[in-house]
Amino acid sequence: MAQEPVASSPLSVPEAFLLLCLRDQDGKAMLDGSTLSYGLGGAILSELALTGAITIQGRKVVPTPGYDDDSSSGYGSFLQLIADARRPFKTDHWVTKFASRSPKKLVGNLLADRNIVARVEGRILWIFPTVKYPEVDPVPEQQLRERIGNVLSGLRPDGFSASVIALADATKILEKCFGPVSKERVKEITDGDWASKAVRDAISSAIMAATTVTTMTAVSSAGSN
């Protein structure tokens, strides 16, 4: 099996996940707010694991001693939450904690700062503030889609692509972006030994949290009809 090119995408896991979740034309998310937040919470935890900022000890997350948080690509405030915690917590705790910290705004602003999307503020019913992130530079997402598509077609993944695919699948957005995909291939990717234990645990917790929220949303929608 061919190896995926190294550093073929400059996007972080949260940036990649959010780009896939946004409609290009109007910048609106294709997921409900809760599912998107939990997906981004898992993406941020995965990113911290991929960059070596955190390690897993006995299923609990601890900051890596001596790690330079300036290299955590805009997610230093989340790493600081882990460092300031009174005791180590499991990965699912941090996915939930990160989801409660307005991750869409942070990641969207990171993409806007890089001129990949625009930041468009508005109001719903002239009262409630809202922000949309329409795409202005299509190249990063085109490269991302090509990379993920190649992995889904059989190219060997790495921690980045496995994280993005797992999160997209758990939040039910993978097929919206890539059409019908092989469930066996997705399972092979999400269950594979492509990355460190910290990354695999972060992905696993993100999948569980996002799946739970997605299921609850679906049940709630069905009950209201």
C-alpha positions as CSV (number, residue, x, y, z in Angstrom):
1,M,0.0,0.0,0.0
2,A,1.4,3.4,-1.0
3,Q,2.2,5.8,1.8
4,E,0.3,9.1,1.9
5,P,2.6,12.1,1.1
6,V,4.0,13.8,4.2
7,A,2.8,17.3,5.0
8,S,0.5,17.3,2.0
9,S,-1.9,19.6,3.8
10,P,-1.1,22.6,6.0
11,L,-4.5,22.5,7.6
12,S,-4.9,21.5,11.2
13,V,-7.5,18.7,12.0
14,P,-10.1,21.3,13.3
15,E,-9.6,23.5,10.3
16,A,-10.0,20.6,7.9
17,F,-13.1,19.3,9.7
18,L,-14.8,22.7,9.8
19,L,-14.0,23.3,6.1
20,L,-15.8,20.1,5.2
21,C,-18.8,21.1,7.4
22,L,-19.2,24.6,5.8
23,R,-21.2,25.2,2.6
24,D,-18.8,27.0,0.3
25,Q,-21.3,29.6,-1.0
26,D,-22.8,31.0,2.1
27,G,-20.5,29.6,4.9
28,K,-23.3,28.0,6.9
29,A,-22.6,24.8,8.7
30,M,-24.2,21.6,7.4
31,L,-24.4,20.3,11.0
32,D,-26.5,21.4,14.0
33,G,-24.6,23.4,16.6
34,S,-24.2,20.7,19.1
35,T,-22.9,18.1,16.7
36,L,-20.5,20.6,15.2
37,S,-19.2,21.6,18.6
38,Y,-18.5,18.1,19.7
39,G,-16.9,17.2,16.4
40,L,-14.6,20.2,16.7
41,G,-13.9,19.4,20.4
42,G,-12.7,16.0,19.3
43,A,-10.8,17.5,16.4
44,I,-8.9,19.9,18.8
45,L,-8.0,17.1,21.1
46,S,-6.8,15.0,18.1
47,E,-4.7,18.0,16.9
48,L,-3.1,18.4,20.4
49,A,-2.2,14.7,20.3
50,L,-0.9,14.8,16.8
51,T,1.4,17.7,17.6
52,G,2.7,16.0,20.7
53,A,1.2,18.5,23.1
54,I,-0.5,15.8,25.1
55,T,0.0,12.2,26.0
56,I,-2.3,9.5,27.4
57,Q,-1.4,7.9,30.7
58,G,-3.8,5.3,32.0
59,R,-6.6,6.6,29.6
60,K,-6.1,10.1,31.1
61,V,-4.8,13.1,29.2
62,V,-1.7,14.9,30.5
63,P,0.3,17.7,28.9
64,T,3.6,16.7,27.5
65,P,6.4,18.1,29.8
66,G,8.5,20.8,28.2
67,Y,6.1,21.2,25.2
68,D,6.2,24.6,23.6
69,D,2.5,25.7,23.4
70,D,3.4,28.3,20.9
71,S,3.6,25.5,18.3
72,S,0.1,24.3,19.0
73,S,-1.3,26.2,16.1
74,G,-3.8,28.4,17.8
75,Y,-5.1,25.9,20.3
76,G,-2.9,26.9,23.2
77,S,-5.9,28.0,25.3
78,F,-7.3,24.4,25.1
79,L,-3.9,23.0,26.1
80,Q,-3.8,25.4,29.0
81,L,-7.1,24.0,30.2
82,I,-5.5,20.6,30.5
83,A,-2.4,22.0,32.2
84,D,-4.5,23.9,34.7
85,A,-6.8,21.0,35.6
86,R,-6.7,20.0,39.3
87,R,-6.1,16.4,38.2
88,P,-5.9,14.4,34.9
89,F,-9.2,13.6,33.2
90,K,-10.1,11.1,30.5
91,T,-10.3,12.1,26.8
92,D,-14.1,12.2,26.8
93,H,-14.1,14.9,29.5
94,W,-11.9,17.1,27.3
95,V,-14.0,16.6,24.2
96,T,-17.0,17.8,26.1
97,K,-15.1,20.7,27.7
98,F,-13.7,21.8,24.4
99,A,-17.1,21.6,22.8
100,S,-18.5,24.1,25.4
101,R,-15.8,26.7,24.5
102,S,-17.2,28.0,21.2
103,P,-14.8,26.0,19.0
104,K,-16.5,27.0,15.8
105,K,-15.8,30.7,16.4
106,L,-12.1,30.0,17.2
107,V,-11.5,27.7,14.3
108,G,-13.5,29.8,11.9
109,N,-11.5,32.8,12.9
110,L,-8.2,30.9,12.3
111,L,-9.4,30.0,8.8
112,A,-10.4,33.7,8.2
113,D,-7.0,34.9,9.5
114,R,-5.5,32.7,6.8
115,N,-7.8,34.1,4.1
116,I,-9.3,30.7,3.4
117,V,-12.8,31.9,4.4
118,A,-14.3,35.3,5.1
119,R,-15.9,36.2,8.4
120,V,-19.4,37.6,7.8
121,E,-21.3,38.8,10.8
122,G,-25.1,39.2,10.9
123,R,-28.2,38.9,13.0
124,I,-31.2,36.5,13.1
125,L,-34.5,38.4,13.4
126,W,-32.4,41.5,13.9
127,I,-31.6,40.3,17.5
128,F,-29.4,37.2,17.7
129,P,-25.8,37.6,16.4
130,T,-24.5,35.1,14.0
131,V,-21.3,34.5,12.0
132,K,-20.9,32.7,8.7
133,Y,-17.7,31.7,7.0
134,P,-18.0,31.6,3.2
135,E,-15.1,30.3,1.3
136,V,-12.8,32.7,-0.5
137,D,-9.8,30.5,-1.3
138,P,-11.0,27.1,-2.6
139,V,-7.5,25.6,-3.0
140,P,-7.0,24.3,0.6
141,E,-10.3,22.5,0.6
142,Q,-9.7,21.1,-2.9
143,Q,-6.4,19.7,-1.8
144,L,-8.0,18.4,1.4
145,R,-10.8,16.6,-0.5
146,E,-8.3,15.1,-2.9
147,R,-6.2,13.8,0.0
148,I,-9.1,12.4,1.9
149,G,-10.6,10.9,-1.3
150,N,-7.3,9.1,-2.0
151,V,-7.3,7.6,1.5
152,L,-10.8,6.5,1.1
153,S,-9.8,4.9,-2.2
154,G,-7.0,2.9,-0.6
155,L,-4.0,5.2,0.1
156,R,-2.4,4.6,3.5
157,P,-3.7,7.2,6.0
158,D,-1.8,9.0,8.7
159,G,-3.0,10.4,12.0
160,F,-4.3,13.6,10.3
161,S,-6.4,11.9,7.6
162,A,-7.6,9.2,9.9
163,S,-8.8,11.8,12.4
164,V,-10.6,13.8,9.8
165,I,-12.3,10.8,8.3
166,A,-13.3,9.4,11.7
167,L,-14.8,12.7,12.7
168,A,-16.6,13.2,9.4
169,D,-18.0,9.7,9.6
170,A,-19.2,10.1,13.2
171,T,-21.0,13.3,12.5
172,K,-22.6,11.9,9.3
173,I,-21.0,14.4,7.0
174,L,-18.5,12.1,5.2
175,E,-21.0,10.9,2.6
176,K,-22.3,14.5,2.1
177,C,-18.8,15.5,1.1
178,F,-17.6,12.4,-0.7
179,G,-20.7,10.5,-1.8
180,P,-21.2,6.8,-1.0
181,V,-18.1,5.4,0.8
182,S,-17.2,1.8,1.7
183,K,-18.1,1.2,5.4
184,E,-15.5,-1.5,5.5
185,R,-12.8,1.0,4.4
186,V,-13.9,3.6,6.9
187,K,-13.8,1.0,9.7
188,E,-10.3,-0.1,8.5
189,I,-9.2,3.5,8.7
190,T,-10.8,4.4,12.1
191,D,-9.7,1.1,13.7
192,G,-6.2,1.0,12.2
193,D,-2.9,1.6,13.9
194,W,-2.0,4.7,11.9
195,A,-1.1,7.0,14.8
196,S,-0.1,7.2,18.4
197,K,-2.2,5.9,21.3
198,A,-3.0,9.5,22.2
199,V,-4.4,10.3,18.8
200,R,-6.3,7.0,18.7
201,D,-7.9,7.7,22.1
202,A,-8.8,11.2,21.1
203,I,-10.4,10.0,17.9
204,S,-12.3,7.3,19.8
205,S,-13.7,9.8,22.3
206,A,-14.6,12.2,19.6
207,I,-16.5,9.4,17.7
208,M,-18.4,8.4,20.8
209,A,-19.4,12.0,21.7
210,A,-20.3,13.0,18.2
211,T,-22.3,9.8,17.6
212,T,-24.2,10.3,20.9
213,V,-25.1,13.9,20.1
214,T,-26.0,13.0,16.5
215,T,-28.3,10.3,17.7
216,M,-29.9,12.5,20.3
217,T,-30.5,15.2,17.7
218,A,-32.1,12.7,15.3
219,V,-34.4,11.3,18.0
220,S,-35.4,14.8,19.1
221,S,-36.2,15.9,15.5
222,A,-38.3,12.7,15.0
223,G,-40.2,13.3,18.2
224,S,-41.0,16.9,17.2
225,N,-42.6,15.9,13.9
